[in-house]
Amino acid sequence: MTFKEKTEYENLMDIMTDDPLAPKEKNVLFEAEHINKPYPASSSYYKNLYVHFRNKEDLVEFANIIKVPMTINSRVIDYPYRRSALWAHVDNYWAEEKRKKRTAKEKRFDNSLFDHGADEPEWKRHWMDMPAFDNPANPPYHSITIRFLDEPNYQYFAERIGQKLTEKTKTIWHPNRGIDNIKGLIWHDTSGPTQPKYPLATISKGRADSMLTSKSLTKMRIHHYIIIEPQDEAPYEEALDKFGLREYATLIVAPFSNHGDGPGRARNYWWDYSKEVLGAEKHWVMDDNIVDFYRFQNNKRIRVDSGALFASCEDFMDRFSNVLMAGLQYRFFIAPDQAYPAYVKNTRIYSCNLIDNSCPWRWRGRYNEDTILSLDIMDNGYCTIQFNHFLQGKAATQTVGGGNTAEFYHAEGDQDKEKWDRGHSYNAMGTLNKSQMLVDAYPQYSTLMWRYDRWHHYVDYSHFKDIPLEYKNPCREIVIEGWDKPNEYNLELVVKDDM
């Protein structure tokens, strides 16, 4: 018997501004004259490149290779170099460096963000009986921005320094740092496959040819559901056998299709299903374009092949009475050389969500339903938790066909042929309505902005930083013997030949 849809979906289209680009007081982050320009130029330069150096010797070597005078105080240079008074200081390079020297120790990351003297940071006080999280800051000795006037000079620069650079390259190290030798390493559950405590599903539409999240979960031997629409049933049934997923994946066919309300409607359907059919207190819901999952430890992001990562998140969230949603940070937002807490409290949760089924707010909005639900929770005085100890390796927005990419982002707004010819794989104007809906829903927290060649939104989450986590059992805050030791959930770092 088909489970009926229980929640009437609010797509919020009725709150949308008639003219999305109309200037709004404090809600547009660029000059008014740029508003009607689809691609406002940020500068006259071809591109900017951010270069990091490990030590003084690497910085001096780099300056000699590209034949540009620079000191420890150089922050931005043009290429080709535009002669200026700085040439007069070349002979005094070492004198100036000595006079204004900043040692690596002095430039070390300011840990005051997480460590206030003798007081432990908040996250450490709560992180007892959780996996070890040791990721000290390891910042570069010096960094500099190079601005290129045109593409030929950019290519010539790449040849001189001996690195392969593309139009999409944003940051490099000199010399090339390369990739940590982690090939074949994986965090493996030595006790056998660990299943999440709460049911897990991925929402999928028109992606039977990829099945990225389901493939990843199957490699981890995790039982999961896939919520699909009726028109996709045949190709998804075929895909279960084609990709060897049937042992761990179960299809649930929703009683609606091609409604145009976005994925939030299917997420609500799964929410009701997990609660009423499966009797679960919480549920996991994921996007269908997650390639792998990772553990961030000892400044390395290494793959995990165990459901222990979900179990640790569940155990942590279960400690608190006022946390209604939690989830994993994106892998590409975590830089191994920077310091992070094991989790961030009260921010947006996206793509991989653990939700308390008692939460009185549901998914809503044709676009940006993840941010809207996060704000619904925090605006009403409850908490969210975004984990950094385990990460999701999600494919970038609009790089996988099907889903919202086909239904919304590529279909809405004018395509720009020049951008596509330059290798962009997304419709830059397709995200405009997505960002504008959030601004219309929560103008007190959200701002519309143009960034990275497409429309984005900015949300100020500082309004919620003081909402505390509340233990279900206050005795949890009392450290008992042994409870402050790491709980590795039977994970060990091993080498696997079948990577």
C-alpha positions, -999 to +999 in steps of 0.1 A: +000+000+000+013+034-010+020+058+019+000+090+013+014+124+014+007+140+048+021+175+046+008+202+024+038+218+008+044+256+009+065+266-021+066+303-010+063+315-046+037+340-033+064+359-013+087+363-043+095+399-055+081+406-090+114+421-101+141+401-083+168+426-092+149+456-079+171+474-054+163+467-018+175+487+011+204+468+028+197+437+007+219+442-024+257+441-021+269+460-051+264+494-067+229+502-081+243+508-116+254+471-118+220+457-110+208+454-146+242+440-158+241+402-159+279+400-154+292+431-136+330+432-139+348+432-106+380+447-121+399+452-154+422+422-146+419+388-164+421+370-130+436+369-096+458+341-082+465+336-045+500+322-038+512+306-005+548+301+006+561+278+033+592+298+043+613+328+034+635+308+010+605+298-011+593+334-013+628+346-024+631+319-050+596+328-064+606+365-067+637+355-086+619+331-109+592+356-120+616+386-117+594+407-096+608+425-065+588+417-034+593+417+004+577+401+033+553+430+033+542+425-003+505+417-005+494+423-041+514+425-073+505+429-109+518+406-137+534+416-159+550+438-132+543+475-134+574+494-125+572+516-094+593+530-066+596+495-052+625+489-076+646+513-055+643+490-026+655+458-043+690+463-030+677+468+005+655+437+005+671+420+034+674+451+054+637+458+050+628+422+058+649+423+089+633+456+100+597+444+094+603+407+100+573+386+109+584+351+120+563+321+114+557+320+151+544+356+151+521+348+121+507+317+136+470+313+136+452+332+163+438+304+184+418+329+206+389+320+184+386+287+201+409+289+231+405+316+258+434+312+281+427+286+308+391+282+297+384+254+273+366+263+241+329+254+242+332+226+216+358+208+236+337+209+268+309+191+248+332+168+227+338+141+254+333+105+244+336+115+207+362+106+180+396+124+184+398+157+167+434+171+165+438+195+136+462+223+147+466+254+125+495+253+100+493+286+081+516+296+053+547+317+061+534+344+036+507+348+010+504+371-019+478+379-046+489+382-082+467+401-106+471+392-143+463+417-170+455+391-197+455+354-205+488+352-224+507+366-194+489+341-172+500+312-193+536+326-195+536+329-157+525+292-154+554+281-176+579+301-156+569+286-123+565+251-137+529+245-126+497+236-146+472+264-141+438+268-155+412+295-156+396+279-126+428+278-105+424+301-075+452+292-051+486+276-054+516+269-032+552+276-043+568+252-047+539+230-056+529+213-023+513+184-041+488+161-024+494+143+009+503+107+003+470+092+014+464+070-016+449+037-004+443+049+031+408+047+046+391+048+080+377+013+084+354-002+110+373-031+124+342-046+140+322-049+108+296-026+092+280-001+115+244+009+106+230+043+116+206+043+145+180+063+125+167+056+090+185+072+061+172+082+026+184+101-004+161+122-025+166+116-062+151+127-094+162+120-130+196+106-119+194+069-124+225+071-145+247+084-117+233+073-082+263+089-065+251+089-029+236+054-031+269+041-046+288+056-017+264+043+010+265+008-006+303+008-005+299+015+032+273-014+034+247+010+048+210+002+043+192+032+029+161+043+010+159+062-022+128+085-026+119+088-063+089+099-084+067+075-104+081+084-139+116+073-127+107+039-112+117+018-142+152+034-148+159+033-110+149-003-107+173-011-136+201+010-119+199-010-087+210-040-106+233-022-130+254-007-101+250-035-076+229-015-051+199-037-045+213-054-014+214-021+005+191+003-014+153+003-012+131+024-035+102+044-022+080+058-049+063+091-039+027+097-048+035+128-069+057+139-098+070+169-117+052+193-093+078+221-097+079+227-059+115+216-054+130+187-034+115+199-001+082+182-009+099+148-012+119+155+019+087+161+039+072+129+024+103+110+037+100+128+071+064+116+075+073+081+062+102+077+087+080+089+116+047+071+109+058+039+090+092+033+105+084+048+139+117+067+140+125+096+164+149+111+139+158+106+103+187+112+079+180+128+045+206+134+018+211+149-016+218+123-043+252+138-055+275+129-026+305+110-039+322+100-007+325+107+031+357+117+049+372+120+083+391+152+091+419+142+116+456+152+119+451+178+091+441+152+066+408+144+049+407+107+044+378+085+032+356+066+056+339+033+047+318+029+078+285+040+091+303+048+124+305+084+111+267+086+112+265+069+146+289+095+162+267+123+149+236+107+162+251+101+196+262+137+199+229+152+188+210+128+211+226+144+241+207+177+237+171+186+241+171+217+219+190+206+188+165+199+160+188+195+131+225+185+125+246+176+095+281+173+079+302+201+065+314+199+028+348+185+023+359+214+001+351+240+028+377+225+051+413+235+044+438+211+061+461+240+071+435+259+091+421+254+126+385+244+131+363+233+160+349+198+158+315+213+151+299+247+145+268+256+164+238+274+150+244+277+113+228+264+081+227+226+076+227+213+040+227+183+018+233+157+046+208+163+074+199+145+106+165+159+117+144+154+149+110+142+138+094+162+166+106+195+149+074+216+144+088+233+112+090+215+079+107+220+046+092+249+026+102+269-004+107+261-040+143+271-036+168+273-007+146+251+015+176+239+035+186+274+046+150+284+052+144+254+075+177+261+093+165+297+099+130+286+110+147+265+137+171+291+149+147+320+146+125+302+171+153+297+197+164+262+189+199+250+177+216+233+148+250+216+147+273+213+117+300+187+121+336+191+109+350+158+123+333+139+094+327+155+060+306+149+029+322+149-005+294+165-024+296+173-061+295+211-068+262+227-076+249+222-112+277+198-121+255+166-121+226+164-145+190+159-134+175+170-101+173+208-096+201+213-122+177+204-150+145+215-134+155+249-121+190+262-125+196+256-162+160+262-171+156+296-155+173+328-166+192+336-198+222+315-207+254+334-214+272+317-243+305+334-235+305+320-200+297+285-213+325+288-240+349+296-212+341+263-195+315+272-169+292+242-163+263+262-148+238+288-157+249+318-137+214+334-138+197+302-127+205+308-090+190+343-089+155+332-079+170+307-054+188+335-036+160+360-039+135+337-023+157+335+008+160+373+010+122+376+007+116+349+034+142+363+059+153+398+049+165+405+085+192+379+081+198+375+043+214+396+015+215+392-022+249+394-038+269+387-070+300+365-064+321+340-084+303+348-116+268+340-104+241+351-079+245+341-043+230+349-009+247+359+023+232+350+057+243+365+089+242+337+115+257+358+143+222+366+155+220+330+168+255+325+183+244+329+219+217+302+218+232+275+241+231+238+238+209+222+265+216+187+278+187+163+282+206+150+312+225+178+330+248+152+346+264+148+311+283+180+319+301+163+348+333+146+335+335+111+349+366+089+348+374+078+313+346+097+297+369+124+284+389+099+264+383+097+226+357+072+214+370+060+180+338+039+172+361+010+162+376+031+133+412+024+123+433+039+096+442+010+072+454+005+037+430-010+012+442-023-022+408-019-039+407+019-036 
